[in-house]
Amino acid sequence: MSEEGYRRKLILHKRRKRDRLIKIALGILAAMLAGLGAIIVVLIYCRMVGPLF
């Protein structure tokens, strides 16, 4: 394999690896935001309901 072909394969490999890591990071970020949203909704609901006793 020529050096140019090897370099092209290496660049594609690194790009795929980076894209995969970005997908994972975005998934984690979306999950964190969803969890934070759920916590905020629960806290607002608890504030509206008031004390239990």
C-alpha beads as a LAMMPS data file, in Angstrom:
LAMMPS data file: protein, C-alpha beads

53 atoms
52 bonds

1 atom types
1 bond types

-500.0 500.0 xlo xhi
-500.0 500.0 ylo yhi
-500.0 500.0 zlo zhi

Masses

1 110.0

Atoms # bond

1 1 1 0.000 0.000 0.000
2 1 1 1.313 3.427 -0.855
3 1 1 1.981 5.972 1.807
4 1 1 -0.791 8.198 0.451
5 1 1 -3.306 5.355 0.703
6 1 1 -2.166 4.576 4.237
7 1 1 -2.478 8.234 5.216
8 1 1 -5.998 8.402 3.740
9 1 1 -7.032 5.281 5.673
10 1 1 -5.549 6.691 8.878
11 1 1 -7.415 9.991 8.443
12 1 1 -10.698 8.146 7.805
13 1 1 -10.111 5.948 10.850
14 1 1 -9.436 8.955 13.089
15 1 1 -12.497 10.749 11.721
16 1 1 -14.733 7.728 12.420
17 1 1 -13.287 7.412 15.916
18 1 1 -13.892 11.119 16.592
19 1 1 -17.460 10.916 15.253
20 1 1 -18.161 7.924 17.498
21 1 1 -16.846 9.759 20.566
22 1 1 -18.939 12.815 19.690
23 1 1 -22.063 10.622 19.420
24 1 1 -21.341 9.096 22.827
25 1 1 -20.691 12.521 24.386
26 1 1 -23.910 13.934 22.912
27 1 1 -25.855 10.945 24.238
28 1 1 -24.457 11.457 27.726
29 1 1 -25.210 15.186 27.546
30 1 1 -28.787 14.542 26.404
31 1 1 -29.306 12.050 29.243
32 1 1 -27.938 14.527 31.787
33 1 1 -30.199 17.296 30.498
34 1 1 -33.224 14.980 30.601
35 1 1 -32.400 14.006 34.181
36 1 1 -31.926 17.622 35.185
37 1 1 -35.247 18.524 33.584
38 1 1 -36.997 15.736 35.476
39 1 1 -35.462 16.892 38.771
40 1 1 -36.559 20.483 38.113
41 1 1 -40.122 19.340 37.333
42 1 1 -40.260 17.314 40.556
43 1 1 -38.912 20.216 42.623
44 1 1 -41.419 22.642 41.097
45 1 1 -44.238 20.179 41.778
46 1 1 -43.104 19.718 45.389
47 1 1 -42.964 23.505 45.812
48 1 1 -46.512 23.877 44.471
49 1 1 -47.924 21.115 46.681
50 1 1 -46.394 22.484 49.843
51 1 1 -45.508 20.646 53.064
52 1 1 -46.868 17.133 53.573
53 1 1 -47.662 17.514 57.290

Bonds

1 1 1 2
2 1 2 3
3 1 3 4
4 1 4 5
5 1 5 6
6 1 6 7
7 1 7 8
8 1 8 9
9 1 9 10
10 1 10 11
11 1 11 12
12 1 12 13
13 1 13 14
14 1 14 15
15 1 15 16
16 1 16 17
17 1 17 18
18 1 18 19
19 1 19 20
20 1 20 21
21 1 21 22
22 1 22 23
23 1 23 24
24 1 24 25
25 1 25 26
26 1 26 27
27 1 27 28
28 1 28 29
29 1 29 30
30 1 30 31
31 1 31 32
32 1 32 33
33 1 33 34
34 1 34 35
35 1 35 36
36 1 36 37
37 1 37 38
38 1 38 39
39 1 39 40
40 1 40 41
41 1 41 42
42 1 42 43
43 1 43 44
44 1 44 45
45 1 45 46
46 1 46 47
47 1 47 48
48 1 48 49
49 1 49 50
50 1 50 51
51 1 51 52
52 1 52 53
